[in-house]
Amino acid sequence: MVINSMMIAMEACSKSVSKTLIYHVGSSLRNPFRIADLEDMSHQYFTKHPLIDKYGKPVTMLKKVTWMSMSSFDLYIKIRYMLPLMQYLSSVQTQRPLLRLRSSVVNNSVVKKLRKDFDDKNAENLRMEKKEEDDDVGSFNFDPTSIDWKEYLLNAHIPGLVEYGVK
């Protein structure tokens, strides 16, 4: 989908010299994928297809893995990373780069940036524009609503990780 969108965007940009747009290709707004979905599907997959340990025995799923809430994650990040970093920065000789780093750490929470939904309005507008032009946009699919997350994770992503990533 990323390559398809790049091809359509290049063609669209070649016709218009005046505007420069950023096309975010993702499913965060139109077809969201949540951590809870990954938890559910991973548990489902590994219950049905357990990994085999070094003794040839299946690794059984004891319980479903649950991720922490965002407020717990915020607190964890502050305690685990922010406090030690702030302590280190306050103990170091104050130099300009460190002052800038300290200021950016205090004023810009990394966690807040991680929570943002990515704006894909430009990509959606491009899809609509191509449909109106009656172009063959179907052969260059980059519509995130067409992603079936369950099918993809259970039949492609997780099996691929197991086969090529878990050794």
Steps between C-alpha positions, in 0.01 A plus 500: 500500500786738574656437160163532327433831673848625408440422135162679496641796699798536265268507203273756671796718607646493149183673376502767773813708554346746745413282798711268708302253706593234748305180456478290813406145416367324803188356652490691826189704424303297247576141604666514840717224632526491876740329737202306636449356149862382496455343845186314394634379168841400637333299774267342247786412264741358759225302672428328168864489378726486807872562467724199560769527765856367471386161635236460230211573736226755421513824695156537652322831535434543870298819480425780266762776507352835595665832435487780749263792471626830359501658845708210634727530198541876565594434860740221403677724246530783754644277771717278282640756254402860573605520867848347445552721194394812686727406791792444264441825315480702821825347631701563183679829439246723329595528140275640230424170325409341830280792596316469168463124551373549854253761381370276222467204737302708748280675243440222247387165628601217269195311618268775374660477157457120496126535564431722201283376219665562168308726268436325170268766352736569210519133407121468528452809282738351245299174499176693446657718229622192312156336525337814357748506213387144429861384508578138558569567869382146583823352373689739730309433820610711795172518689563396862136402549568200276739346755352201681720510810393161632565322171832680453632434850386138528594392147797719404664715767524266800584189293768704320648616829503144630660358187758772431540690827482246783803277497 
